[in-house]
């Protein structure tokens, strides 16, 4: 039978082990955060390399008569190698992310034990509903900007930059055929002209996504209408926009934020939720603009979506943060299997 003093000592020893585990887990969590960042960067680099290798292979396959067999075999080998590396590293990244979640969960348990155990080595209790400082707000803005820059950089590489590389390869093929096979050269020139036209359309679409010039000249509603028409023409998603109240200009930052959020919600509806249609209601009456976005896609786990952000996308957590910074409100209503409804409002003055 253990006396009271022995029980107290055993409990103190238990708290001491918890405190040591807490510090060790904190260190390991920082290390795994760094590994995840490094692995994510490597996966992105290998994915870009794989895209480039795949495009080169397609180019070689389209010109089998002129490309040496050795070059074609090498192109196949490069694609297989990069695909295998991307597959392996993505598996490693998923394992690290799973370990990160489990470690963070264990850290929370240790924190709770130490906070309630009144141990000298316990962590500082977390402040409830702490107001964000100006410095924290600036940090979040910088992080959001950097996420968008990475996303745009990847889009530029996989879009216009890759298309221009393919055009150069096609031009070189035409140059080689000009003397040896003029008829084939004319065919390749026609293909090159079609490729240039297609690349031009891609660049126009990229510019529209990057920053529609209409937004500055005509305002939010006309720009959204044109964007939605273009979006529906280029995707399988049916979109429509309803506006209540008198259409009017808003501060530039409010118009840009509203456009960007709707733009990314549409991308989420297509790429993540596999929606077939999306409807947007915009109420411009009063001193706030209220937007209701609804899609008929697969839906999502709201808690998970609002507590995590994809580094390559403008996630729901970042959307909510931007709206909060501008004095607005942001709400998400969704369940798996029944679509998503996002409501947000911003001051118009």
C-alpha positions in Angstrom: 0.0 0.0 0.0 1.5 3.3 -1.1 1.4 6.2 1.4 0.4 9.7 0.5 4.0 11.0 0.3 5.0 8.2 -2.0 2.1 8.9 -4.2 3.0 12.5 -4.4 6.6 11.6 -5.3 5.4 9.2 -8.0 3.1 11.9 -9.5 6.0 14.5 -9.4 8.2 12.0 -11.2 5.4 11.4 -13.8 5.2 15.2 -14.3 8.9 15.4 -14.7 8.9 12.8 -17.4 6.0 14.6 -19.1 8.0 17.8 -19.0 11.1 16.2 -20.6 8.9 14.5 -23.2 7.2 17.9 -23.9 10.6 19.6 -24.5 11.9 16.7 -26.6 8.7 16.6 -28.7 8.9 20.3 -29.3 12.4 19.9 -30.7 11.4 16.9 -32.9 8.3 18.8 -34.1 10.5 21.7 -35.2 12.8 19.3 -37.0 10.0 17.6 -38.8 8.5 21.0 -39.8 11.8 21.8 -41.5 11.9 18.3 -43.2 8.4 18.9 -44.5 9.3 22.2 -46.0 12.5 20.8 -47.6 10.6 17.8 -49.0 7.8 20.0 -50.3 10.3 22.1 -52.1 11.9 19.0 -53.6 8.6 17.5 -54.7 7.7 20.8 -56.4 11.1 20.9 -58.1 10.8 17.3 -59.3 7.2 17.9 -60.4 8.4 20.7 -62.6 11.2 18.6 -64.0 8.7 15.8 -64.7 6.4 18.2 -66.5 9.3 19.4 -68.7 10.4 15.9 -69.4 6.9 14.7 -70.3 6.5 17.6 -72.7 9.8 16.9 -74.4 8.7 13.2 -74.8 5.4 14.3 -76.4 7.3 16.5 -78.7 9.6 13.7 -79.7 6.7 11.3 -80.2 5.0 13.8 -82.6 8.2 13.7 -84.8 9.1 10.1 -84.8 10.5 10.3 -88.3 13.0 12.9 -87.5 14.0 12.2 -83.9 16.8 9.6 -83.5 15.8 6.4 -81.7 18.5 7.0 -79.1 17.0 10.5 -78.2 13.6 9.0 -78.0 14.7 6.2 -75.6 16.5 8.7 -73.5 13.4 10.9 -73.3 11.4 7.8 -72.1 14.0 7.0 -69.5 14.0 10.6 -68.1 10.2 10.6 -67.8 10.2 7.2 -66.0 13.0 8.3 -63.6 11.3 11.6 -62.7 7.9 10.0 -62.2 9.4 7.4 -59.9 11.2 10.1 -57.9 8.0 12.2 -57.6 6.0 9.2 -56.5 8.6 8.2 -53.9 9.0 11.7 -52.5 5.3 12.3 -52.3 5.0 9.1 -50.2 7.8 10.5 -47.9 6.0 13.8 -47.6 2.7 12.1 -46.7 4.5 10.1 -44.0 6.1 13.2 -42.6 2.8 15.1 -42.5 1.2 12.1 -40.7 4.0 12.1 -38.2 3.6 15.8 -37.7 -0.1 15.5 -36.9 0.5 12.7 -34.4 3.3 14.6 -32.8 1.3 17.8 -32.5 -1.6 15.8 -31.0 0.8 14.2 -28.4 2.3 17.7 -27.6 -1.2 19.0 -26.9 -1.8 16.1 -24.5 1.4 16.7 -22.7 0.7 20.4 -22.5 -2.7 19.7 -20.9 -1.2 17.3 -18.4 1.5 19.8 -17.3 -0.9 22.8 -17.2 -3.3 20.9 -14.9 -0.4 19.3 -12.9 1.0 22.6 -11.7 4.6 21.4 -12.6 7.5 23.9 -12.5 8.4 22.9 -16.0 4.9 23.3 -17.4 4.5 25.5 -20.6 3.0 28.9 -20.4 -0.8 28.6 -20.6 -2.2 29.7 -23.9 -4.1 33.0 -23.9 -7.8 32.6 -24.8 -9.1 34.7 -27.7 -5.9 36.8 -27.8 -6.2 39.7 -30.1 -3.7 39.6 -33.0 -0.9 42.1 -32.7 0.1 44.4 -35.6 3.3 42.4 -36.1 1.3 39.1 -36.3 -0.9 40.7 -38.9 2.0 41.8 -41.0 3.6 38.3 -40.8 0.3 36.7 -42.0 0.1 39.2 -44.9 3.7 38.5 -45.9 3.1 34.7 -45.7 0.0 35.1 -47.9 1.9 37.1 -50.4 4.7 34.6 -50.6 2.2 31.7 -51.1 0.7 33.6 -54.0 4.1 34.3 -55.5 5.0 30.6 -55.3 1.7 29.7 -56.9 2.1 32.2 -59.7 5.7 31.1 -60.3 4.5 27.5 -60.7 1.7 28.6 -63.1 4.1 30.6 -65.2 6.5 27.6 -65.4 3.9 25.1 -66.2 1.9 27.4 -68.6 3.5 30.1 -70.7 7.1 29.2 -70.0 6.6 25.5 -70.9 4.6 26.4 -74.0 7.4 28.7 -75.2 9.9 25.9 -74.7 7.8 23.6 -76.9 7.6 26.3 -79.6 11.4 26.6 -79.7 11.6 22.8 -80.2 9.1 22.9 -83.0 11.0 25.8 -84.7 14.2 23.7 -84.5 12.4 20.7 -86.2 11.2 23.0 -89.0 14.7 24.4 -89.4 16.1 20.9 -89.8 13.4 19.8 -92.3 13.6 22.9 -94.5 16.3 21.5 -96.8 15.8 17.7 -96.3 12.0 17.5 -96.6 10.2 20.8 -97.6 6.8 19.2 -97.6 7.1 17.9 -94.1 8.6 21.3 -93.1 5.4 23.0 -94.3 3.3 20.6 -92.2 5.4 21.4 -89.2 5.2 25.1 -89.8 1.4 24.8 -89.8 1.6 22.9 -86.5 3.9 25.6 -85.2 1.4 28.4 -86.2 -1.4 26.5 -84.4 0.8 26.1 -81.4 1.6 29.8 -81.3 -2.1 30.6 -81.5 -2.9 28.2 -78.7 -0.1 29.6 -76.5 -1.3 33.2 -77.2 -4.8 32.2 -75.9 -3.2 30.6 -72.8 -1.2 33.8 -72.1 -4.4 35.9 -72.4 -6.1 33.5 -70.0 -3.2 33.7 -67.6 -3.2 37.5 -67.7 -7.0 37.5 -67.0 -6.4 35.3 -64.0 -3.4 37.3 -62.8 -5.0 40.7 -62.9 -8.0 41.6 -65.1 -7.4 45.1 -66.4 -11.2 45.6 -66.5 -11.2 45.5 -62.7 -9.5 48.9 -62.5 -11.4 50.4 -65.4 -15.0 49.1 -65.0 -15.2 47.7 -61.5 -16.0 44.4 -59.8 -19.4 43.4 -61.3 -18.6 43.8 -65.1 -15.2 42.1 -64.5 -16.9 39.2 -62.7 -19.5 38.7 -65.5 -16.8 38.5 -68.1 -14.7 36.2 -66.0 -17.6 33.9 -65.3 -18.4 33.7 -69.1 -14.8 32.8 -69.9 -14.7 30.3 -67.0 -17.8 28.5 -68.1 -16.5 28.4 -71.7 -13.2 26.8 -70.7 -14.5 24.4 -68.0 -17.5 22.1 -67.5 -18.9 24.2 -64.7 -22.0 26.2 -65.3 -21.9 29.6 -63.5 -24.3 32.4 -63.0 -24.2 35.7 -61.1 -27.1 37.6 -59.5 -26.7 41.2 -58.2 -29.1 42.9 -55.8 -29.0 46.7 -55.4 -27.3 49.3 -57.5 -24.0 48.3 -59.0 -21.3 50.6 -57.8 -17.6 50.9 -57.4 -15.9 49.9 -54.1 -12.5 50.6 -52.7 -9.9 48.9 -54.8 -8.8 46.5 -52.0 -12.4 45.4 -51.5 -12.9 44.8 -55.2 -9.7 42.8 -55.5 -10.3 40.8 -52.4 -13.9 39.9 -53.5 -12.7 39.0 -57.0 -9.9 36.8 -55.7 -12.0 34.9 -53.2 -14.7 34.2 -55.9 -12.0 33.2 -58.3 -10.4 30.7 -55.9 -13.8 29.3 -54.8 -14.5 28.5 -58.4 -11.1 26.8 -58.7 -11.8 24.8 -55.5 -15.3 23.8 -56.8 -13.7 22.5 -60.0 -10.5 20.9 -58.8 -11.4 19.8 -55.3 -15.2 19.3 -55.1 -15.7 18.3 -58.8 -18.8 20.5 -59.0 -21.0 20.8 -62.1 -22.4 24.3 -61.3 -21.8 27.3 -59.1 -24.1 30.2 -58.3 -23.1 33.6 -56.9 -25.4 36.1 -55.2 -24.1 39.5 -54.6 -26.0 42.1 -52.5 -24.7 45.6 -52.8 -27.4 47.3 -50.8 -26.3 49.2 -47.7 -22.8 49.9 -46.6 -21.5 46.4 -47.1 -21.3 44.0 -50.0 -22.4 40.5 -49.2 -21.5 37.5 -51.4 -23.0 34.1 -51.2 -21.2 31.4 -53.2 -22.8 27.9 -53.6 -21.7 24.9 -55.6 -23.1 21.4 -56.0 -19.8 19.6 -55.5 -18.6 16.9 -53.1 -18.5 19.2 -50.1 -15.7 19.3 -47.5 -14.9 19.0 -43.8 -15.3 22.6 -42.6 -13.1 22.3 -39.5 -10.2 20.8 -41.4 -10.5 23.3 -44.3 -10.5 26.3 -41.9 -7.5 25.1 -39.9 -5.1 24.2 -42.8 -3.8 25.9 -45.8 -2.4 24.6 -49.0 0.9 26.4 -49.7 0.0 26.4 -53.4 -3.5 27.7 -53.1 -5.5 30.5 -51.6 -7.2 28.3 -49.0 -10.3 29.0 -47.0 -8.3 29.9 -43.9 -6.4 32.5 -45.8 -9.7 33.8 -47.3 -11.2 34.2 -43.9 -8.1 35.9 -42.6 -8.1 38.5 -45.4 -11.8 39.2 -44.9 -11.2 39.6 -41.1 -8.4 42.1 -41.8 -10.7 44.2 -43.8 -13.4 44.3 -41.1 -15.7 41.8 -42.8 -17.2 38.4 -41.9 -16.6 35.0 -43.4 -18.7 31.8 -43.0 -18.5 28.3 -44.5 -21.4 25.8 -44.5 -20.6 22.4 -46.0 -20.8 18.7 -45.4 -19.2 15.9 -47.4 -21.5 14.9 -50.2 -23.8 18.0 -50.3 -21.9 20.9 -51.8 -20.4 24.0 -50.3 -21.8 27.4 -49.4 -19.5 30.3 -48.5 -20.9 33.6 -47.3 -18.7 36.7 -46.8 -19.2 40.4 -46.5 -16.9 43.5 -46.8 -17.4 47.1 -46.0 -17.9 49.2 -49.2 -16.6 52.5 -47.7 
